[in-house]
Amino acid sequence: MAGPHALKVKKRCCKSDPRCRKCPVVAKRLASAGLAERTGPRTYVVDAPKKAIKRARRFKAAKLGVSH
């Protein structure tokens, strides 16, 4: 991981499976797991490993299972 990076999420979720990386639901799941911090209405600072992002795209935040 290259370190924390800014992420601007889309306005609406398209509900595709798996959810896209810029989906607001994915960002919310990462934030709930403590792997992202919300900095504005549609912006987050994400500091998560690749595995956590993949899991957030598929499962609920409680199942991310990554200690950070």
PQR file with spaces between the fields and no chain letter, atoms N, CA, C, O and H, PARSE charges and radii, in Angstrom:
ATOM       1  N    MET     1       0.842   -1.181    0.000 -0.4000 1.5000
ATOM       2  CA   MET     1       0.000    0.000    0.000 -0.0000 2.0000
ATOM       3  C    MET     1       0.880    1.234    0.000  0.5500 1.7000
ATOM       4  O    MET     1       1.870    1.303    0.729 -0.5500 1.4000
ATOM       5  N    ALA     2       0.524    2.187   -0.803 -0.4000 1.5000
ATOM       6  CA   ALA     2       1.321    3.393   -0.957 -0.0000 2.0000
ATOM       7  C    ALA     2       1.033    4.432    0.115  0.5500 1.7000
ATOM       8  O    ALA     2       1.685    5.476    0.140 -0.5500 1.4000
ATOM       9  H    ALA     2      -0.280    2.131   -1.395  0.4000 1.0000
ATOM      10  N    GLY     3       0.084    4.180    0.992 -0.4000 1.5000
ATOM      11  CA   GLY     3      -0.275    5.137    2.022 -0.0000 2.0000
ATOM      12  C    GLY     3      -1.643    5.728    1.756  0.5500 1.7000
ATOM      13  O    GLY     3      -2.308    5.358    0.789 -0.5500 1.4000
ATOM      14  H    GLY     3      -0.445    3.333    0.972  0.4000 1.0000
ATOM      15  N    PRO     4      -2.066    6.649    2.613 -0.5600 1.5000
ATOM      16  CA   PRO     4      -3.411    7.211    2.459  0.2800 2.0000
ATOM      17  C    PRO     4      -3.565    8.003    1.165  0.5500 1.7000
ATOM      18  O    PRO     4      -2.630    8.659    0.707 -0.5500 1.4000
ATOM      19  N    HIS     5      -4.749    7.930    0.591 -0.4000 1.5000
ATOM      20  CA   HIS     5      -5.029    8.688   -0.625 -0.0000 2.0000
ATOM      21  C    HIS     5      -6.454    9.225   -0.584  0.5500 1.7000
ATOM      22  O    HIS     5      -7.325    8.648    0.066 -0.5500 1.4000
ATOM      23  H    HIS     5      -5.509    7.397    0.963  0.4000 1.0000
ATOM      24  N    ALA     6      -6.682   10.324   -1.277 -0.4000 1.5000
ATOM      25  CA   ALA     6      -8.004   10.946   -1.324 -0.0000 2.0000
ATOM      26  C    ALA     6      -8.895   10.198   -2.307  0.5500 1.7000
ATOM      27  O    ALA     6      -8.427    9.693   -3.327 -0.5500 1.4000
ATOM      28  H    ALA     6      -5.974   10.793   -1.805  0.4000 1.0000
ATOM      29  N    LEU     7     -10.169   10.134   -1.991 -0.4000 1.5000
ATOM      30  CA   LEU     7     -11.137    9.464   -2.840 -0.0000 2.0000
ATOM      31  C    LEU     7     -12.395   10.312   -2.908  0.5500 1.7000
ATOM      32  O    LEU     7     -12.980   10.645   -1.878 -0.5500 1.4000
ATOM      33  H    LEU     7     -10.550   10.544   -1.162  0.4000 1.0000
ATOM      34  N    LYS     8     -12.811   10.660   -4.113 -0.4000 1.5000
ATOM      35  CA   LYS     8     -14.058   11.382   -4.313 -0.0000 2.0000
ATOM      36  C    LYS     8     -15.077   10.370   -4.811  0.5500 1.7000
ATOM      37  O    LYS     8     -14.909    9.787   -5.882 -0.5500 1.4000
ATOM      38  H    LYS     8     -12.336   10.389   -4.950  0.4000 1.0000
ATOM      39  N    VAL     9     -16.134   10.162   -4.032 -0.4000 1.5000
ATOM      40  CA   VAL     9     -17.122    9.137   -4.371 -0.0000 2.0000
ATOM      41  C    VAL     9     -18.152    9.667   -5.363  0.5500 1.7000
ATOM      42  O    VAL     9     -18.312   10.874   -5.543 -0.5500 1.4000
ATOM      43  H    VAL     9     -16.270   10.636   -3.162  0.4000 1.0000
ATOM      44  N    LYS    10     -18.852    8.714   -6.006 -0.4000 1.5000
ATOM      45  CA   LYS    10     -19.922    9.064   -6.931 -0.0000 2.0000
ATOM      46  C    LYS    10     -21.109    9.608   -6.149  0.5500 1.7000
ATOM      47  O    LYS    10     -21.177    9.451   -4.930 -0.5500 1.4000
ATOM      48  H    LYS    10     -18.722    7.733   -5.860  0.4000 1.0000
ATOM      49  N    LYS    11     -22.045   10.248   -6.847 -0.4000 1.5000
ATOM      50  CA   LYS    11     -23.234   10.785   -6.189 -0.0000 2.0000
ATOM      51  C    LYS    11     -24.185    9.677   -5.757  0.5500 1.7000
ATOM      52  O    LYS    11     -24.751    9.733   -4.665 -0.5500 1.4000
ATOM      53  H    LYS    11     -21.990   10.376   -7.837  0.4000 1.0000
ATOM      54  N    ARG    12     -24.362    8.677   -6.603 -0.4000 1.5000
ATOM      55  CA   ARG    12     -25.290    7.593   -6.303 -0.0000 2.0000
ATOM      56  C    ARG    12     -24.621    6.239   -6.528  0.5500 1.7000
ATOM      57  O    ARG    12     -23.695    6.095   -7.327 -0.5500 1.4000
ATOM      58  H    ARG    12     -23.903    8.631   -7.490  0.4000 1.0000
ATOM      59  N    CYS    13     -25.123    5.268   -5.801 -0.4000 1.5000
ATOM      60  CA   CYS    13     -24.652    3.894   -5.962 -0.0000 2.0000
ATOM      61  C    CYS    13     -25.429    3.240   -7.095  0.5500 1.7000
ATOM      62  O    CYS    13     -26.652    3.365   -7.162 -0.5500 1.4000
ATOM      63  H    CYS    13     -25.875    5.385   -5.153  0.4000 1.0000
ATOM      64  N    CYS    14     -24.733    2.548   -7.982 -0.4000 1.5000
ATOM      65  CA   CYS    14     -25.405    1.867   -9.101 -0.0000 2.0000
ATOM      66  C    CYS    14     -25.819    0.444   -8.726  0.5500 1.7000
ATOM      67  O    CYS    14     -26.501   -0.222   -9.505 -0.5500 1.4000
ATOM      68  H    CYS    14     -23.739    2.447   -7.928  0.4000 1.0000
ATOM      69  N    LYS    15     -25.415   -0.031   -7.544 -0.4000 1.5000
ATOM      70  CA   LYS    15     -25.785   -1.345   -7.011 -0.0000 2.0000
ATOM      71  C    LYS    15     -25.308   -2.505   -7.870  0.5500 1.7000
ATOM      72  O    LYS    15     -25.941   -3.561   -7.883 -0.5500 1.4000
ATOM      73  H    LYS    15     -24.860    0.510   -6.912  0.4000 1.0000
ATOM      74  N    SER    16     -24.210   -2.329   -8.584 -0.4000 1.5000
ATOM      75  CA   SER    16     -23.655   -3.439   -9.359 -0.0000 2.0000
ATOM      76  C    SER    16     -22.956   -4.404   -8.404  0.5500 1.7000
ATOM      77  O    SER    16     -22.703   -4.070   -7.246 -0.5500 1.4000
ATOM      78  H    SER    16     -23.696   -1.471   -8.574  0.4000 1.0000
ATOM      79  N    ASP    17     -22.648   -5.597   -8.896 -0.4000 1.5000
ATOM      80  CA   ASP    17     -21.988   -6.587   -8.051 -0.0000 2.0000
ATOM      81  C    ASP    17     -20.740   -7.087   -8.748  0.5500 1.7000
ATOM      82  O    ASP    17     -20.866   -7.661   -9.830 -0.5500 1.4000
ATOM      83  H    ASP    17     -22.853   -5.868   -9.837  0.4000 1.0000
ATOM      84  N    PRO    18     -19.555   -6.914   -8.215 -0.5600 1.5000
ATOM      85  CA   PRO    18     -19.245   -6.195   -6.977  0.2800 2.0000
ATOM      86  C    PRO    18     -19.351   -4.683   -7.175  0.5500 1.7000
ATOM      87  O    PRO    18     -19.279   -4.181   -8.297 -0.5500 1.4000
ATOM      88  N    ARG    19     -19.520   -3.984   -6.078 -0.4000 1.5000
ATOM      89  CA   ARG    19     -19.645   -2.526   -6.150 -0.0000 2.0000
ATOM      90  C    ARG    19     -18.317   -1.923   -6.620  0.5500 1.7000
ATOM      91  O    ARG    19     -17.247   -2.472   -6.358 -0.5500 1.4000
ATOM      92  H    ARG    19     -19.578   -4.392   -5.167  0.4000 1.0000
ATOM      93  N    CYS    20     -18.404   -0.790   -7.315 -0.4000 1.5000
ATOM      94  CA   CYS    20     -17.191   -0.169   -7.845 -0.0000 2.0000
ATOM      95  C    CYS    20     -16.403    0.516   -6.723  0.5500 1.7000
ATOM      96  O    CYS    20     -16.930    0.738   -5.633 -0.5500 1.4000
ATOM      97  H    CYS    20     -19.274   -0.344   -7.527  0.4000 1.0000
ATOM      98  N    ARG    21     -15.160    0.843   -6.995 -0.4000 1.5000
ATOM      99  CA   ARG    21     -14.279    1.427   -5.980 -0.0000 2.0000
ATOM     100  C    ARG    21     -14.722    2.815   -5.537  0.5500 1.7000
ATOM     101  O    ARG    21     -14.483    3.205   -4.394 -0.5500 1.4000
ATOM     102  H    ARG    21     -14.732    0.663   -7.881  0.4000 1.0000
ATOM     103  N    LYS    22     -15.358    3.555   -6.418 -0.4000 1.5000
ATOM     104  CA   LYS    22     -15.771    4.924   -6.099 -0.0000 2.0000
ATOM     105  C    LYS    22     -17.198    4.996   -5.561  0.5500 1.7000
ATOM     106  O    LYS    22     -17.778    6.078   -5.466 -0.5500 1.4000
ATOM     107  H    LYS    22     -15.552    3.239   -7.347  0.4000 1.0000
ATOM     108  N    CYS    23     -17.753    3.854   -5.214 -0.4000 1.5000
ATOM     109  CA   CYS    23     -19.121    3.785   -4.707 -0.0000 2.0000
ATOM     110  C    CYS    23     -19.201    4.384   -3.301  0.5500 1.7000
ATOM     111  O    CYS    23     -18.335    4.108   -2.470 -0.5500 1.4000
ATOM     112  H    CYS    23     -17.281    2.975   -5.291  0.4000 1.0000
ATOM     113  N    PRO    24     -20.219    5.196   -3.022 -0.5600 1.5000
ATOM     114  CA   PRO    24     -20.346    5.771   -1.678  0.2800 2.0000
ATOM     115  C    PRO    24     -20.584    4.708   -0.604  0.5500 1.7000
ATOM     116  O    PRO    24     -20.229    4.918    0.555 -0.5500 1.4000
ATOM     117  N    VAL    25     -21.177    3.578   -0.969 -0.4000 1.5000
ATOM     118  CA   VAL    25     -21.412    2.504   -0.004 -0.0000 2.0000
ATOM     119  C    VAL    25     -20.084    1.881    0.423  0.5500 1.7000
ATOM     120  O    VAL    25     -19.895    1.580    1.602 -0.5500 1.4000
ATOM     121  H    VAL    25     -21.465    3.407   -1.911  0.4000 1.0000
ATOM     122  N    VAL    26     -19.172    1.686   -0.515 -0.4000 1.5000
ATOM     123  CA   VAL    26     -17.860    1.123   -0.207 -0.0000 2.0000
ATOM     124  C    VAL    26     -17.092    2.062    0.720  0.5500 1.7000
ATOM     125  O    VAL    26     -16.484    1.616    1.693 -0.5500 1.4000
ATOM     126  H    VAL    26     -19.326    1.931   -1.472  0.4000 1.0000
ATOM     127  N    ALA    27     -17.119    3.357    0.422 -0.4000 1.5000
ATOM     128  CA   ALA    27     -16.425    4.334    1.271 -0.0000 2.0000
ATOM     129  C    ALA    27     -17.020    4.351    2.673  0.5500 1.7000
ATOM     130  O    ALA    27     -16.287    4.449    3.657 -0.5500 1.4000
ATOM     131  H    ALA    27     -17.613    3.720   -0.368  0.4000 1.0000
ATOM     132  N    LYS    28     -18.333    4.258    2.771 -0.4000 1.5000
ATOM     133  CA   LYS    28     -19.007    4.241    4.072 -0.0000 2.0000
ATOM     134  C    LYS    28     -18.623    2.993    4.862  0.5500 1.7000
ATOM     135  O    LYS    28     -18.413    3.066    6.072 -0.5500 1.4000
ATOM     136  H    LYS    28     -18.929    4.179    1.971  0.4000 1.0000
ATOM     137  N    ARG    29     -18.531    1.855    4.187 -0.4000 1.5000
ATOM     138  CA   ARG    29     -18.132    0.608    4.860 -0.0000 2.0000
ATOM     139  C    ARG    29     -16.701    0.702    5.379  0.5500 1.7000
ATOM     140  O    ARG    29     -16.412    0.268    6.494 -0.5500 1.4000
ATOM     141  H    ARG    29     -18.702    1.796    3.203  0.4000 1.0000
ATOM     142  N    LEU    30     -15.803    1.270    4.566 -0.4000 1.5000
ATOM     143  CA   LEU    30     -14.423    1.429    5.006 -0.0000 2.0000
ATOM     144  C    LEU    30     -14.344    2.389    6.183  0.5500 1.7000
ATOM     145  O    LEU    30     -13.575    2.159    7.117 -0.5500 1.4000
ATOM     146  H    LEU    30     -16.038    1.622    3.660  0.4000 1.0000
ATOM     147  N    ALA    31     -15.129    3.462    6.153 -0.4000 1.5000
ATOM     148  CA   ALA    31     -15.131    4.435    7.250 -0.0000 2.0000
ATOM     149  C    ALA    31     -15.664    3.788    8.527  0.5500 1.7000
ATOM     150  O    ALA    31     -15.136    4.040    9.610 -0.5500 1.4000
ATOM     151  H    ALA    31     -15.754    3.649    5.395  0.4000 1.0000
ATOM     152  N    SER    32     -16.690    2.969    8.416 -0.4000 1.5000
ATOM     153  CA   SER    32     -17.251    2.290    9.582 -0.0000 2.0000
ATOM     154  C    SER    32     -16.247    1.327   10.202  0.5500 1.7000
ATOM     155  O    SER    32     -16.258    1.105   11.413 -0.5500 1.4000
ATOM     156  H    SER    32     -17.118    2.765    7.536  0.4000 1.0000
ATOM     157  N    ALA    33     -15.384    0.760    9.376 -0.4000 1.5000
ATOM     158  CA   ALA    33     -14.362   -0.169    9.853 -0.0000 2.0000
ATOM     159  C    ALA    33     -13.115    0.562   10.339  0.5500 1.7000
ATOM     160  O    ALA    33     -12.179   -0.073   10.826 -0.5500 1.4000
ATOM     161  H    ALA    33     -15.375    0.941    8.392  0.4000 1.0000
ATOM     162  N    GLY    34     -13.089    1.882   10.215 -0.4000 1.5000
ATOM     163  CA   GLY    34     -11.938    2.653   10.675 -0.0000 2.0000
ATOM     164  C    GLY    34     -10.799    2.706    9.670  0.5500 1.7000
ATOM     165  O    GLY    34      -9.676    3.059   10.029 -0.5500 1.4000
ATOM     166  H    GLY    34     -13.849    2.398    9.819  0.4000 1.0000
ATOM     167  N    LEU    35     -11.068    2.362    8.420 -0.4000 1.5000
ATOM     168  CA   LEU    35     -10.026    2.340    7.398 -0.0000 2.0000
ATOM     169  C    LEU    35     -10.079    3.550    6.474  0.5500 1.7000
ATOM     170  O    LEU    35      -9.247    3.684    5.576 -0.5500 1.4000
ATOM     171  H    LEU    35     -11.980    2.076    8.128  0.4000 1.0000
ATOM     172  N    ALA    36     -11.054    4.430    6.689 -0.4000 1.5000
ATOM     173  CA   ALA    36     -11.177    5.650    5.898 -0.0000 2.0000
ATOM     174  C    ALA    36     -11.740    6.742    6.796  0.5500 1.7000
ATOM     175  O    ALA    36     -12.428    6.464    7.778 -0.5500 1.4000
ATOM     176  H    ALA    36     -11.730    4.321    7.418  0.4000 1.0000
ATOM     177  N    GLU    37     -11.441    7.977    6.450 -0.4000 1.5000
ATOM     178  CA   GLU    37     -11.939    9.115    7.215 -0.0000 2.0000
ATOM     179  C    GLU    37     -12.655   10.063    6.272  0.5500 1.7000
ATOM     180  O    GLU    37     -12.121   10.444    5.230 -0.5500 1.4000
ATOM     181  H    GLU    37     -10.882    8.203    5.652  0.4000 1.0000
ATOM     182  N    ARG    38     -13.862   10.438    6.646 -0.4000 1.5000
ATOM     183  CA   ARG    38     -14.640   11.354    5.809 -0.0000 2.0000
ATOM     184  C    ARG    38     -14.136   12.773    6.021  0.5500 1.7000
ATOM     185  O    ARG    38     -14.037   13.240    7.156 -0.5500 1.4000
ATOM     186  H    ARG    38     -14.295   10.129    7.492  0.4000 1.0000
ATOM     187  N    THR    39     -13.816   13.463    4.915 -0.4000 1.5000
ATOM     188  CA   THR    39     -13.282   14.823    5.010 -0.0000 2.0000
ATOM     189  C    THR    39     -14.230   15.863    4.450  0.5500 1.7000
ATOM     190  O    THR    39     -14.022   17.060    4.651 -0.5500 1.4000
ATOM     191  H    THR    39     -13.897   13.083    3.993  0.4000 1.0000
ATOM     192  N    GLY    40     -15.256   15.434    3.757 -0.4000 1.5000
ATOM     193  CA   GLY    40     -16.222   16.352    3.165 -0.0000 2.0000
ATOM     194  C    GLY    40     -17.461   15.599    2.764  0.5500 1.7000
ATOM     195  O    GLY    40     -17.574   14.406    3.046 -0.5500 1.4000
ATOM     196  H    GLY    40     -15.425   14.462    3.594  0.4000 1.0000
ATOM     197  N    PRO    41     -18.411   16.274    2.102 -0.5600 1.5000
ATOM     198  CA   PRO    41     -19.655   15.608    1.719  0.2800 2.0000
ATOM     199  C    PRO    41     -19.451   14.381    0.824  0.5500 1.7000
ATOM     200  O    PRO    41     -20.157   13.385    0.979 -0.5500 1.4000
ATOM     201  N    ARG    42     -18.507   14.440   -0.098 -0.4000 1.5000
ATOM     202  CA   ARG    42     -18.262   13.309   -1.005 -0.0000 2.0000
ATOM     203  C    ARG    42     -16.804   12.906   -1.051  0.5500 1.7000
ATOM     204  O    ARG    42     -16.399   12.211   -1.983 -0.5500 1.4000
ATOM     205  H    ARG    42     -17.933   15.249   -0.223  0.4000 1.0000
ATOM     206  N    THR    43     -15.994   13.316   -0.079 -0.4000 1.5000
ATOM     207  CA   THR    43     -14.572   12.993   -0.103 -0.0000 2.0000
ATOM     208  C    THR    43     -14.162   12.215    1.145  0.5500 1.7000
ATOM     209  O    THR    43     -14.638   12.476    2.250 -0.5500 1.4000
ATOM     210  H    THR    43     -16.323   13.881    0.678  0.4000 1.0000
ATOM     211  N    TYR    44     -13.273   11.261    0.934 -0.4000 1.5000
ATOM     212  CA   TYR    44     -12.741   10.430    2.009 -0.0000 2.0000
ATOM     213  C    TYR    44     -11.234   10.338    1.838  0.5500 1.7000
ATOM     214  O    TYR    44     -10.720   10.464    0.727 -0.5500 1.4000
ATOM     215  H    TYR    44     -12.887   11.050    0.036  0.4000 1.0000
ATOM     216  N    VAL    45     -10.527   10.117    2.941 -0.4000 1.5000
ATOM     217  CA   VAL    45      -9.119    9.765    2.897 -0.0000 2.0000
ATOM     218  C    VAL    45      -9.051    8.295    3.277  0.5500 1.7000
ATOM     219  O    VAL    45      -9.381    7.915    4.401 -0.5500 1.4000
ATOM     220  H    VAL    45     -10.945   10.014    3.844  0.4000 1.0000
ATOM     221  N    VAL    46      -8.623    7.480    2.334 -0.4000 1.5000
ATOM     222  CA   VAL    46      -8.627    6.026    2.504 -0.0000 2.0000
ATOM     223  C    VAL    46      -7.213    5.543    2.770  0.5500 1.7000
ATOM     224  O    VAL    46      -6.283    5.856    2.027 -0.5500 1.4000
ATOM     225  H    VAL    46      -8.355    7.789    1.421  0.4000 1.0000
ATOM     226  N    ASP    47      -7.065    4.769    3.852 -0.4000 1.5000
ATOM     227  CA   ASP    47      -5.787    4.130    4.172 -0.0000 2.0000
ATOM     228  C    ASP    47      -6.081    2.674    4.494  0.5500 1.7000
ATOM     229  O    ASP    47      -6.017    2.247    5.647 -0.5500 1.4000
ATOM     230  H    ASP    47      -7.821    4.515    4.456  0.4000 1.0000
ATOM     231  N    ALA    48      -6.404    1.923    3.451 -0.4000 1.5000
ATOM     232  CA   ALA    48      -6.814    0.529    3.623 -0.0000 2.0000
ATOM     233  C    ALA    48      -6.004   -0.374    2.701  0.5500 1.7000
ATOM     234  O    ALA    48      -5.664    0.017    1.584 -0.5500 1.4000
ATOM     235  H    ALA    48      -6.456    2.269    2.514  0.4000 1.0000
ATOM     236  N    PRO    49      -5.696   -1.587    3.172 -0.5600 1.5000
ATOM     237  CA   PRO    49      -5.037   -2.551    2.292  0.2800 2.0000
ATOM     238  C    PRO    49      -5.972   -3.000    1.177  0.5500 1.7000
ATOM     239  O    PRO    49      -7.191   -2.864    1.280 -0.5500 1.4000
ATOM     240  N    LYS    50      -5.395   -3.527    0.131 -0.4000 1.5000
ATOM     241  CA   LYS    50      -6.156   -3.939   -1.046 -0.0000 2.0000
ATOM     242  C    LYS    50      -7.217   -4.979   -0.698  0.5500 1.7000
ATOM     243  O    LYS    50      -8.320   -4.950   -1.243 -0.5500 1.4000
ATOM     244  H    LYS    50      -4.404   -3.637    0.048  0.4000 1.0000
ATOM     245  N    LYS    51      -6.885   -5.899    0.213 -0.4000 1.5000
ATOM     246  CA   LYS    51      -7.833   -6.937    0.606 -0.0000 2.0000
ATOM     247  C    LYS    51      -9.078   -6.345    1.265  0.5500 1.7000
ATOM     248  O    LYS    51     -10.194   -6.808    1.028 -0.5500 1.4000
ATOM     249  H    LYS    51      -5.989   -5.922    0.657  0.4000 1.0000
ATOM     250  N    ALA    52      -8.878   -5.320    2.091 -0.4000 1.5000
ATOM     251  CA   ALA    52     -10.013   -4.698    2.779 -0.0000 2.0000
ATOM     252  C    ALA    52     -10.928   -4.000    1.779  0.5500 1.7000
ATOM     253  O    ALA    52     -12.150   -4.024    1.929 -0.5500 1.4000
ATOM     254  H    ALA    52      -7.972   -4.944    2.283  0.4000 1.0000
ATOM     255  N    ILE    53     -10.341   -3.382    0.763 -0.4000 1.5000
ATOM     256  CA   ILE    53     -11.145   -2.708   -0.253 -0.0000 2.0000
ATOM     257  C    ILE    53     -11.948   -3.740   -1.045  0.5500 1.7000
ATOM     258  O    ILE    53     -13.118   -3.514   -1.353 -0.5500 1.4000
ATOM     259  H    ILE    53      -9.348   -3.362    0.641  0.4000 1.0000
ATOM     260  N    LYS    54     -11.324   -4.868   -1.373 -0.4000 1.5000
ATOM     261  CA   LYS    54     -12.032   -5.927   -2.092 -0.0000 2.0000
ATOM     262  C    LYS    54     -13.198   -6.464   -1.271  0.5500 1.7000
ATOM     263  O    LYS    54     -14.283   -6.696   -1.803 -0.5500 1.4000
ATOM     264  H    LYS    54     -10.373   -5.051   -1.123  0.4000 1.0000
ATOM     265  N    ARG    55     -12.973   -6.660    0.020 -0.4000 1.5000
ATOM     266  CA   ARG    55     -14.043   -7.173    0.881 -0.0000 2.0000
ATOM     267  C    ARG    55     -15.145   -6.147    1.063  0.5500 1.7000
ATOM     268  O    ARG    55     -16.319   -6.513    1.128 -0.5500 1.4000
ATOM     269  H    ARG    55     -12.091   -6.472    0.452  0.4000 1.0000
ATOM     270  N    ALA    56     -14.793   -4.869    1.149 -0.4000 1.5000
ATOM     271  CA   ALA    56     -15.806   -3.816    1.314 -0.0000 2.0000
ATOM     272  C    ALA    56     -16.684   -3.725    0.070  0.5500 1.7000
ATOM     273  O    ALA    56     -17.836   -3.300    0.149 -0.5500 1.4000
ATOM     274  H    ALA    56     -13.839   -4.572    1.096  0.4000 1.0000
ATOM     275  N    ARG    57     -16.146   -4.118   -1.057 -0.4000 1.5000
ATOM     276  CA   ARG    57     -16.933   -4.087   -2.288 -0.0000 2.0000
ATOM     277  C    ARG    57     -17.960   -5.216   -2.310  0.5500 1.7000
ATOM     278  O    ARG    57     -18.916   -5.152   -3.082 -0.5500 1.4000
ATOM     279  H    ARG    57     -15.210   -4.463   -1.121  0.4000 1.0000
ATOM     280  N    ARG    58     -17.789   -6.236   -1.492 -0.4000 1.5000
ATOM     281  CA   ARG    58     -18.694   -7.383   -1.500 -0.0000 2.0000
ATOM     282  C    ARG    58     -19.500   -7.559   -0.213  0.5500 1.7000
ATOM     283  O    ARG    58     -20.688   -7.875   -0.272 -0.5500 1.4000
ATOM     284  H    ARG    58     -17.012   -6.287   -0.864  0.4000 1.0000
ATOM     285  N    PHE    59     -18.867   -7.357    0.958 -0.4000 1.5000
ATOM     286  CA   PHE    59     -19.497   -7.699    2.226 -0.0000 2.0000
ATOM     287  C    PHE    59     -19.763   -6.475    3.079  0.5500 1.7000
ATOM     288  O    PHE    59     -19.382   -5.356    2.735 -0.5500 1.4000
ATOM     289  H    PHE    59     -17.902   -7.101    1.006  0.4000 1.0000
ATOM     290  N    LYS    60     -20.421   -6.712    4.194 -0.4000 1.5000
ATOM     291  CA   LYS    60     -20.680   -5.639    5.152 -0.0000 2.0000
ATOM     292  C    LYS    60     -19.393   -5.285    5.899  0.5500 1.7000
ATOM     293  O    LYS    60     -18.457   -6.083    5.948 -0.5500 1.4000
ATOM     294  H    LYS    60     -20.731   -7.621    4.473  0.4000 1.0000
ATOM     295  N    ALA    61     -19.355   -4.094    6.473 -0.4000 1.5000
ATOM     296  CA   ALA    61     -18.145   -3.606    7.146 -0.0000 2.0000
ATOM     297  C    ALA    61     -17.753   -4.491    8.319  0.5500 1.7000
ATOM     298  O    ALA    61     -16.566   -4.602    8.627 -0.5500 1.4000
ATOM     299  H    ALA    61     -20.115   -3.446    6.433  0.4000 1.0000
ATOM     300  N    ALA    62     -18.707   -5.120    8.979 -0.4000 1.5000
ATOM     301  CA   ALA    62     -18.400   -5.970   10.120 -0.0000 2.0000
ATOM     302  C    ALA    62     -17.566   -7.187    9.706  0.5500 1.7000
ATOM     303  O    ALA    62     -16.882   -7.786   10.536 -0.5500 1.4000
ATOM     304  H    ALA    62     -19.672   -5.030    8.729  0.4000 1.0000
ATOM     305  N    LYS    63     -17.624   -7.543    8.436 -0.4000 1.5000
ATOM     306  CA   LYS    63     -16.894   -8.710    7.955 -0.0000 2.0000
ATOM     307  C    LYS    63     -15.574   -8.361    7.270  0.5500 1.7000
ATOM     308  O    LYS    63     -14.970   -9.224    6.633 -0.5500 1.4000
ATOM     309  H    LYS    63     -18.179   -7.056    7.762  0.4000 1.0000
ATOM     310  N    LEU    64     -15.116   -7.118    7.389 -0.4000 1.5000
ATOM     311  CA   LEU    64     -13.870   -6.747    6.727 -0.0000 2.0000
ATOM     312  C    LEU    64     -12.689   -7.496    7.314  0.5500 1.7000
ATOM     313  O    LEU    64     -11.780   -7.886    6.581 -0.5500 1.4000
ATOM     314  H    LEU    64     -15.607   -6.417    7.907  0.4000 1.0000
ATOM     315  N    GLY    65     -12.687   -7.704    8.625 -0.4000 1.5000
ATOM     316  CA   GLY    65     -11.688   -8.547    9.262 -0.0000 2.0000
ATOM     317  C    GLY    65     -10.257   -8.097    9.113  0.5500 1.7000
ATOM     318  O    GLY    65      -9.354   -8.934    9.138 -0.5500 1.4000
ATOM     319  H    GLY    65     -13.425   -7.387    9.220  0.4000 1.0000
ATOM     320  N    VAL    66     -10.010   -6.818    8.959 -0.4000 1.5000
ATOM     321  CA   VAL    66      -8.641   -6.329    8.831 -0.0000 2.0000
ATOM     322  C    VAL    66      -8.344   -5.449   10.022  0.5500 1.7000
ATOM     323  O    VAL    66      -9.042   -4.463   10.260 -0.5500 1.4000
ATOM     324  H    VAL    66     -10.743   -6.138    8.939  0.4000 1.0000
ATOM     325  N    SER    67      -7.316   -5.794   10.773 -0.4000 1.5000
ATOM     326  CA   SER    67      -6.943   -4.938   11.904 -0.0000 2.0000
ATOM     327  C    SER    67      -5.981   -3.872   11.404  0.5500 1.7000
ATOM     328  O    SER    67      -5.018   -4.175   10.700 -0.5500 1.4000
ATOM     329  H    SER    67      -6.749   -6.595   10.580  0.4000 1.0000
ATOM     330  N    HIS    68      -6.240   -2.643   11.765 -0.4000 1.5000
ATOM     331  CA   HIS    68      -5.431   -1.526   11.261 -0.0000 2.0000
ATOM     332  C    HIS    68      -4.969   -0.672   12.386  0.5500 1.7000
ATOM     333  O    HIS    68      -4.274    0.320   12.164 -0.5500 1.4000
ATOM     334  H    HIS    68      -7.022   -2.396   12.337  0.4000 1.0000
